[in-house]
């Protein structure tokens, strides 16, 4: 532990597994107080593991697509830790459907969680982030927002939107002491990747110059930088972590 996030209080969504769980672990090791937020109660187990390792962490159940759930999560964080300095919007889902095959139900579900959930999270957290005097947000997009891929029209749309949403928010809040940046992961070894059809996964790996999928911690280390004071002059930026693919 190097205390790169000492005095930071971070909400991490999607903290029950994958990228969110890895961020929570790394942030806590770097000295942050972490509120693990997820619709799955497995996030509570992850918080307990962090506590057992000497870190400071709590869990709150969060439906990112619900504004009242977001208000409750921010209130729980303020009650537990006294402030909120940082937000990592990591929760996300994926399903595979092309333009003609996508249903409005599938489209709406992806947009509600991946895109609207980020908007609601920023809206709920920003007053506390401004009040902290040194706030920071990281929104987790996807390589698919840079490189078009077939059979994922709704996921591609949702993750592409985050890039512009982050930049707009960065410009609106740069004078209010809040930085907003985007991380763009390539394929990672997460539960989401485990659901990728094997033939598609093999095609993805073949395109990665480093020859393998990334580890969730690779994203966590990038997010640590962006939320730390080391990145005090970085806002509206995009950090691509994709093994050289793009």
VEXSEKOL-525453 format. One record per atom (N, C-alpha, C): residue in one letter; x, y, z. Coordinates in steps of 0.05 Angstrom, whole numbers, plus 32768, in hexadecimal, padded with zeros to 4 digits. Layout:
<recs>
AXYZ/...
</recs>
This chain:
<recs>
X80117FE88000/X800080008000/X801180198000/X800B802C7FEF/X801B80447FED/X800B805D7FF4/X7FF1805A7FFC/X7FE080708004/X7FDC80847FEE/X7FDB807C7FD5/X7FD6808E7FBF/X7FB9809A7FC0/X7FA8808C7FCE/X7F8C80957FD1/X7F85809C7FEE/X7F9980A27FFD/X7F9480AA8019/X7F8180C2801A/X7F6E80C1802C/X7F5A80D68030/X7F4580D6801A/X7F4580C38008/X7F3080C17FF4/X7F1A80AF7FFE/X7F0180B77FF7/X7EEA80A67FFC/X7EDD80A07FE1/X7EDB80877FDA/X7ED4807F7FBF/X7EBB806D7FBF/X7EA880737FAF/X7E9280607FA8/X7E9B80527F8F/X7E9A80377F90/X7EA080267F78/X7E8780167F72/X7E7C801B7F5A/X7E64800A7F52/X7E6E7FF17F44/X7E5C7FDD7F44/X7E647FC47F38/X7E797FB67F49/X7E797FBB7F63/X7E8F7FB27F75/X7E8C7F957F7E/X7E777F877F75/X7E747F6B7F7D/X7E877F587F6E/X7E917F617F57/X7EA27F4F7F47/X7EB17F5F7F32/X7EC37F517F24/X7ED07F5D7F0D/X7EE07F767F12/X7EDD7F897F00/X7EEC7FA27F02/X7EE67FB27F1B/X7ECD7FB37F23/X7EC67FC27F3B/X7ED27FB67F54/X7ED17F9C7F56/X7EDD7F8E7F6E/X7EFB7F937F6F/X7F087F927F59/X7F257F977F58/X7F2B7FB37F60/X7F1C7FC67F56/X7F207FE27F5E/X7F1D7FE67F7C/X7F087FDB7F87/X7F037FDE7FA4/X7F1B7FD37FB4/X7F267FBC7FAC/X7F3D7FB17FBA/X7F567FC37FB8/X7F5B7FCC7FA0/X7F737FDC7F9B/X7F707FF87FA9/X7F5980047FA6/X7F55801E7FB3/X7F59801C7FD1/X7F4E80077FDD/X7F5180047FFA/X7F6E80008002/X7F7D7FF17FF2/X7F997FED7FF7/X7FA980077FF5/X7F9F80197FE4/X7FAC80337FE0/X7FA280487FF4/X7F93803F8008/X7F8C8052801E/X7F71805E801C/X7F6180588008/X7F4680648005/X7F3280568018/X7F1E8065801F/X7F068059802C/X7EF380538015/X7EEA803A8013/X7EDB80327FFB/X7EBF80288002/X7EAC80347FF4/X7E90802A7FF5/X7E8B80187FDD/X7E897FFF7FE2/X7E847FEC7FCC/X7E667FEC7FC7/X7E5E7FF17FAE/X7E427FF47FA7/X7E3B7FE07F91/X7E267FD17F95/X7E1E7FBD7F81/X7E027FB47F87/X7DF47FAB7F72/X7DD97F9F7F76/X7DDB7F847F82/X7DF37F777F80/X7DF87F5D7F8B/X7E047F5F7FA7/X7DFA7F507FBA/X7E047F507FD5/X7E207F437FD7/X7E2A7F387FC1/X7E467F2F7FC2/X7E597F457FC8/X7E517F5E7FC2/X7E627F747FC9/X7E677F767FE6/X7E557F6D7FF7/X7E597F6E8014/X7E707F5B801C/X7E727F44800E/X7E887F328013/X7EA37F3E800C/X7EA37F4D7FF6/X7EBC7F5A7FEE/X7EC47F708001/X7EB07F7F800C/X7EB57F938020/X7EC17F868039/X7EB57F708041/X7EBF7F628059/X7EDC7F588055/X7EE27F4F803D/X7EFD7F468037/X7F117F5D8039/X7F097F74802F/X7F1B7F8C8031/X7F1F7F94804E/X7F0A7F93805E/X7F0C7F99807A/X7F1F7F868088/X7F1D7F6C8081/X7F2E7F58808D/X7F4B7F5C8086/X7F4F7F69806F/X7F6B7F6E8066/X7F757F898071/X7F657F968082/X7F6E7FAF808E/X7F647FC88081/X7F557FC5806B/X7F4B7FDC805D/X7F317FE78069/X7F287FFE805F/X7F10800A8068/X7EFB80098051/X7EE67FF98056/X7ED37FF58041/X7EB77FEE804D/X7EA37FF6803F/X7E877FF08046/X7E797FE8802C/X7E617FDD802F/X7E517FD58018/X7E367FE28019/X7E2C7FEA8002/X7E107FF37FFF/X7E047FE77FE6/X7DEC7FDE7FE9/X7DDE7FD27FD2/X7DD57FE97FC0/X7DDB7FE77FA6/X7DD57FFD7F94/X7DCB7FF27F79/X7DB47FFD7F71/X7DAA7FF97F56/X7DB180127F47/X7DC580117F36/X7DCF80297F29/X7DBA80367F17/X7DA680287F0F/X7D9280337EFD/X7D7C80427F0C/X7D7E80437F26/X7D6980507F37/X7D7480687F46/X7D69807F7F41/X7D7480987F4D/X7D7280977F6C/X7D5C808C7F77/X7D59808B7F94/X7D6E80797FA0/X7D7480637F93/X7D8980517F9C/X7DA4805F7F9D/X7DA980707F89/X7DC2807F7F89/X7DC380937FA0/X7DAD80A17FA5/X7DAD80B47FBB/X7DB380A67FD5/X7DA7808E7FD9/X7DAC807F7FF1/X7DC980767FF4/X7DD5806F7FDD/X7DF180667FDE/X7E04807D7FE5/X7DFF80957FDA/X7E0F80AC7FE2/X7E0B80B37FFF/X7DF280B28008/X7DED80B88024/X7DFB80A48037/X7DFB808A802F/X7E088076803F/X7E26807A8040/X7E318083802A/X7E4E80898029/X7E5580A0803B/X7E4580B6803A/X7E4A80CD804B/X7E4780C68069/X7E3380B4806E/X7E2F80AC808A/X7E46809B8094/X7E51808A8083/X7E668077808B/X7E818085808D/X7E878097807A/X7EA280A18078/X7EA480C0807B/X7E8E80CE807C/X7E8F80EA8081/X7E9280FC8068/X7E9980F08052/X7E9D81008039/X7E9C80ED8021/X7E9D80F98009/X7EA080EA7FF1/X7EB180FA7FDE/X7EC880EE7FD6/X7EDB80FC7FC4/X7EDB80F17FA8/X7ED380D77FA5/X7ED880CA7F8C/X7EC280B67F85/X7EBE80B27F6B/X7EAA80A07F61/X7EB580907F49/X7EB380767F4A/X7EBA80667F33/X7EA180587F29/X7E9780607F12/X7E8080547F06/X7E89803C7EF5/X7E8780247F01/X7E91800C7EF4/X7E7C7FF87EED/X7E657FF97EFA/X7E507FE67EF6/X7E487FE67ED8/X7E437FCE7ECE/X7E3B7FCB7EB2/X7E337FAF7EAB/X7E237FAD7E96/X7E1A7F937E8C/X7E1E7F937E6E/X7E1D7F7B7E63/X7E1F7F787E46/X7E0D7F627E3C/X7E027F657E25/X7DF77F4E7E16/X7DFC7F527DF9/X7DFA7F3D7DEA/X7E027F3E7DCE/X7DE97F3D7DBC/X7DE67F527DAC/X7DD07F537D99/X7DD87F687D83/X7DD37F607D6A/X7DD87F737D54/X7DC27F877D50/X7DC57F977D3C/X7DB27FAD7D38/X7D957FA27D34/X7D927F8E7D23/X7D777F837D1E/X7D6D7F717D34/X7D7F7F667D43/X7D777F527D58/X7D717F5F7D73/X7D7B7F777D78/X7D777F837D92/X7D5A7F897D97/X7D517F857DB0/X7D367F8C7DB8/X7D367FA67DC7/X7D207FB37DC9/X7D1F7FCB7DD8/X7D237FC67DF6/X7D1A7FAE7DFF/X7D1F7FA67E1B/X7D3D7FA37E20/X7D4B7F967E0E/X7D687F927E11/X7D777FAD7E10/X7D6F7FBD7DFD/X7D7B7FD87DFB/X7D777FE97E14/X7D5E7FEA7E1E/X7D587FFA7E35/X7D677FF07E4E/X7D6A7FD67E51/X7D777FCC7E69/X7D957FD37E69/X7DA27FD17E51/X7DBE7FD87E4F/X7DC27FF67E54/X7DB280077E48/X7DB480247E4B/X7DAF802C7E68/X7D9B801F7E74/X7D9480277E90/X7DAB80227EA3/X7DBA800D7EA0/X7DCF80067EB2/X7DEA80137EAA/X7DF180107E91/X7E0B80197E88/X7E0D80377E84/X7DF880447E7C/X7DF980607E75/X7DE980727E89/X7DCF806C7E8C/X7DC0807B7E9F/X7DCA80787EBB/X7DD480607EC2/X7DDF805C7EDD/X7DF7806E7EE2/X7E0780747ECE/X7E1E80867ED2/X7E1480A27ED6/X7E0080AB7EC6/X7DF580C57EC9/X7DEA80C97EE6/X7DDA80B67EEF/X7DCE80B87F09/X7DE380B87F1F/X7DF880A87F1B/X7E0D80A87F2E/X7E1C80C27F31/X7E2280CE7F1A/X7E2F80E87F1B/X7E1D80FD7F27/X7E0380FD7F20/X7DF081107F2B/X7DEF810E7F4A/X7DEE80F57F54/X7DEC80F17F70/X7E0580F87F7F/X7E1C80F37F73/X7E3680F67F81/X7E4181137F7F/X7E3B81217F69/X7E49813A7F64/X7E47814F7F7B/X7E3081537F88/X7E3081667F9E/X7E4481607FB3/X7E4781477FBB/X7E5B813F7FCF/X7E7781427FC4/X7E7B813B7FAA/X7E96813D7F9E/X7E9E815A7F9D/X7E8C816C7F96/X7E9281897F96/X7E9981927FB3/X7E8981897FC6/X7E8D81917FE2/X7EA881887FEC/X7EB381727FE2/X7ECC81677FEB/X7EE481797FE3/X7EE081897FCE/X7EF5819C7FC6/X7F09818F7FB3/X7F0881757FAF/X7F1C81677F9F/X7F10814D7F95/X7EFA814F7F86/X7EEB81387F7D/X7EF6812C7F63/X7EF081127F5F/X7EF881057F46/X7EE480EF7F40/X7EDF80EC7F26/X7ECE80D77F1C/X7EDD80C77F06/X7EDA80AD7F07/X7EE4809C7EF1/X7ECC808D7EE6/X7EC7808F7ECD/X7EB280807EBF/X7EBF806A7EAE/X7EB680527EB2/X7EC2803B7EA4/X7EB280357E8A/X7EBF803B7E74/X7EB380367E59/X7EBC801A7E4F/X7EC280187E36/X7ECB7FFF7E2A/X7ED980047E10/X7EEB7FF27E09/X7EF87FF47DEF/X7EE57FF57DD8/X7ECD7FE97DDC/X7EB97FE87DC7/X7EAF80047DC0/X7EB580177DD2/X7EAE80337DCC/X7EC180407DB8/X7ED880337DB4/X7EEC803D7DA1/X7EEC802D7D87/X7EE780137D8A/X7EE980017D73/X7ECD7FF37D6F/X7EC07FFA7D5A/X7EA67FEE7D55/X7EA77FD07D53/X7E947FC27D5E/X7E937FA57D5D/X7E767F9D7D57/X7E727F877D49/X7E577F7E7D42/X7E4A7F717D5A/X7E307F707D59/X7E1F7F607D6C/X7E1F7F6A7D89/X7E247F847D8C/X7E237F907DA7/X7E1A7FAD7DA5/X7E047FB17D97/X7DFB7FCD7D91/X7DF57FDD7DAA/X7DE67FD17DBD/X7DDE7FE07DD5/X7DF67FE57DE8/X7E077FD17DEC/X7E1E7FD47DFC/X7E317FE97DF1/X7E357FE87DD6/X7E477FFB7DC9/X7E3C80177DCD/X7E22801B7DCA/X7E1780367DCC/X7E1A80407DE9/X7E15802F7DFC/X7E1780387E18/X7E33803F7E20/X7E4780307E18/X7E6280357E20/X7E6E804C7E10/X7E6580507DF7/X7E6E80687DE8/X7E6380817DF5/X7E4B80817DFE/X7E3F80997E0B/X7E4F80A27E23/X7E5B808F7E32/X7E6A80977E4A/X7E8180A97E43/X7E8E80A67E2C/X7EA580B67E25/X7E9C80D47E24/X7E8680DA7E17/X7E7D80F57E14/X7E7280FF7E2F/X7E6380EE7E3D/X7E5880F67E57/X7E6F80FF7E6A/X7E8480F07E69/X7E9B80F77E7B/X7EA781127E74/X7EAB81177E5A/X7EB781307E52/X7EA581487E58/X7E8B81447E53/X7E78815A7E59/X7E7981607E77/X7E78814C7E87/X7E7881507EA4/X7E93815C7EAD/X7EA881537EA1/X7EC3815F7EA8/X7EC3817D7EA3/X7EB881857E8C/X7EB881A27E86/X7EA581B17E98/X7E8E81A67E9F/X7E7C81B47EB1/X7E8681B77ECD/X7E9781A47ED6/X7E9F81A47EF2/X7EBD81AB7EF7/X7ECB81B27EE2/X7EE881B77EE5/X7EED81CF7EF7/X7EDB81E37EF7/X7EDE81FA7F09/X7ED281F57F25/X7EC781DE7F29/X7EBB81D77F43/X7ECB81C37F52/X7EE381BD7F48/X7EF581AB7F56/X7EF0818E7F53/X7EE281867F3D/X7EDD81697F38/X7EE981627F1D/X7EFA814E7F1C/X7F0581437F04/X7EF5812B7EFB/X7EF281277EE0/X7EE381117ED6/X7EF281057EBE/X7EF880EB7EC0/X7F0780DD7EAC/X7EFB80C27EA5/X7F0480B77E8F/X7EF9809D7E86/X7F0F80897E83/X7F0A80717E8C/X7F1C805A7E86/X7F0E80497E71/X7F1E80417E5D/X7F1480307E47/X7F2280167E48/X7F1680017E54/X7F237FE77E56/X7F207FD77E3C/X7F347FC87E35/X7F317FB37E22/X7F267F9B7E30/X7F267F847E22/X7F1B7F6C7E2F/X7F2B7F647E48/X7F1C7F5F7E5D/X7F287F597E77/X7F1E7F3D7E81/X7F2D7F327E93/X7F257F187E9F/X7F117F1D7EB5/X7EF77F207EAD/X7EE27F267EC0/X7ECA7F137EBA/X7EB67F137ECC/X7E9E7F027EC7/X7E907F0A7EAD/X7E917F237EA5/X7E857F2B7E8C/X7E937F1E7E75/X7EAD7F1D7E75/X7EBC7F107E60/X7EB77EF27E5F/X7EB17EE67E76/X7EAB7ECA7E77/X7E927EC37E67/X7E817ED67E63/X7E687ED27E53/X7E6B7ED77E35/X7E837EE07E2D/X7E887EE57E11/X7E8A7ECA7E02/X7E7C7EC77DEC/X7E7F7EAE7DDD/X7E9C7EA87DD6/X7EA57E8F7DD9/X7EC17E877DD6/X7ECD7E907DBC/X7EBE7E8F7DA6/X7ECA7E977D8C/X7ECF7EB57D8B/X7EBD7EC57D97/X7EC17EE27D98/X7ED87EE87DAA/X7EDA7EDA7DC1/X7EF07EE07DD3/X7F0B7ED97DC6/X7F0D7EC37DB7/X7F257EBC7DAA/X7F2D7ED17D95/X7F1A7EDC7D87/X7F1F7EF17D74/X7F2A7F0A7D82/X7F1F7F107D9A/X7F287F287DA9/X7F457F247DB1/X7F4B7F0D7DBD/X7F667F087DC7/X7F7B7F0A7DB0/X7F737F017D99/X7F857F017D82/X7F8C7F1E7D79/X7F7B7F317D80/X7F807F4D7D79/X7F907F5C7D8D/X7F967F507DA4/X7FA47F5E7DBA/X7FC27F5A7DB7/X7FD17F6F7DB1/X7FEE7F6B7DAE/X7FFC7F5E7DC5/X7FF27F637DDE/X7FFE7F577DF5/X7FF67F397DF8/X7FE37F307DE8/X7FDE7F147DE6/X7FCC7F077DFB/X7FBF7F177E0C/X7FAE7F0C7E20/X7F9A7F217E2A/X7F867F187E38/X7F737F2B7E45/X7F817F397E5C/X7F777F517E63/X7F827F5F7E79/X7F767F547E93/X7F837F5C7EA9/X7F797F557EC4/X7F697F6D7ECF/X7F547F677EDF/X7F457F7D7EEB/X7F567F917EFA/X7F6B7F897F06/X7F7D7F9B7F14/X7F8A7FB07F01/X7F8C7FA97EE8/X7F977FBC7ED5/X7F867FD57ED3/X7F6C7FD17ED4/X7F597FE87ED4/X7F5A7FF67EEF/X7F5C7FE77F05/X7F5D7FF37F1F/X7F7580057F23/X7F8C7FFD7F18/X7FA4800E7F1B/X7FA080287F0B/X7F9480267EF3/X7F8F803E7EE4/X7F7B80517EF2/X7F6780457EFE/X7F5380557F0D/X7F6080627F26/X7F7280537F32/X7F80805E7F49/X7F8F80787F42/X7F9C80777F2B/X7FAA808F7F22/X7F9680A67F1D/X7F8180A17F0F/X7F6E80B67F08/X7F5F80C17F20/X7F5C80B27F35/X7F4E80BC7F4D/X7F6280C87F61/X7F7C80C47F5D/X7F9080CE7F6F/X7F9780EB7F69/X7FA580F87F7B/X7FAE81137F77/X7FC481157F62/X7FD080FE7F5B/X7FE480FD7F45/X7FD781077F2B/X7FBD81037F29/X7FAF810B7F10/X7FA181267F13/X7FAB81377F24/X7F9D81507F2A/X7F9A81627F11/X7FAA815E7EFC/X7FA8816F7EE4/X7F9B815F7ECD/X7F8D81497ED4/X7F8181387EBF/X7F6381387EC2/X7F5581427EAE/X7F3881407EAE/X7F2F81407E91/X7F1881337E8C/X7F0E81307E71/X7F1F811D7E60/X7F2F810D7E6D/X7F4280FC7E5E/X7F3780DF7E5D/X7F4480CF7E4B/X7F3D80B37E48/X7F5780A27E4B/X7F56808F7E5D/X7F6C807C7E60/X7F6480617E55/X7F72805A7E3F/X7F6C80417E32/X7F7F802B7E3D/X7F7380157E46/X7F827FFF7E52/X7F797FE67E43/X7F877FDF7E2D/X7F7D7FCB7E1B/X7F937FB87E0F/X7FAA7FB87E1C/X7FC07FA77E12/X7FCA7FAE7DF6/X7FC47FC77DED/X7FCE7FD07DD4/X7FBB7FCC7DBC/X7FA37FC27DC2/X7F917FBC7DAC/X7F8A7FD57D9B/X7F847FEB7DA8/X7F7B80027D99/X7F9280137D8F/
</recs>
